[in-house]
Amino acid sequence: MIVGCLAALSAPAFAQELPVVVVVESSARQVSAGQVREGLREVGLTPLSMASPQAASVRDTLTVAVDGDGRAATVHLRTPRGVEVRFLRAREARAPLRTWLAAPIAALVRANRAVRNVPQEVADPWENVAPRTARPHRSVPSVEVLDPWSSQHPASASTGAINVEVLDPWRDAPRANTPAPPVERVDSPAVVDPWSSETGDGLTRPRPAS
């Protein structure tokens, strides 16, 4: 009785497997679509044909293409995450279909579903950031701006009134009745004719403007 209970606990939970649509294309006489689906049932999957009424609601589809010799196959697993491709070949000439084809296909389906069932938690980038405490405000007295060209500290500003003398720009200007200084006349030199001393050949004196 105890041995039977341990065997039940160690057995895989095949009853919880979701169905998968299986499409088989086989050109080998010794491997048929029915044999492939039966091998998948032996390893715990629930294969459905395209004609099954439940096929429309199944999200996973397996396409198994068996080669002519019946010892190799190409498997396409189509899921909401994309398409995965596997190339399978029997290592021995008389290897059972369950060993070289059904078992690897079941492992592929379960691994794909295990990745999809992991919850994708979106991490909050501000979750682990420690809050910053506000620093107390300190009143800073105003700083007097110093003249960089002055070698002495400027005296403190006086509170008394500042008298600014406005200078008259016309105070020293000459009056209207003041005689103007004499203007010295300078005679301009005579204009030299550049053609008066020209003796070159082939030159023509320009005509005066009319």
Secondary structure as UniProt FT lines:
FT   HELIX           2..10
FT   HELIX           14..16
FT   STRAND          19..26
FT   TURN            29..30
FT   HELIX           33..42
FT   TURN            43..44
FT   STRAND          46..48
FT   TURN            50..51
FT   HELIX           53..57
FT   STRAND          61..66
FT   TURN            68..69
FT   STRAND          72..79
FT   TURN            80..81
FT   STRAND          82..89
FT   TURN            93..94
FT   HELIX           98..102
FT   HELIX           103..117
FT   TURN            125..128
FT   TURN            148..149
FT   TURN            169..172
FT   TURN            176..177
FT   TURN            194..195
FT   TURN            201..202
//
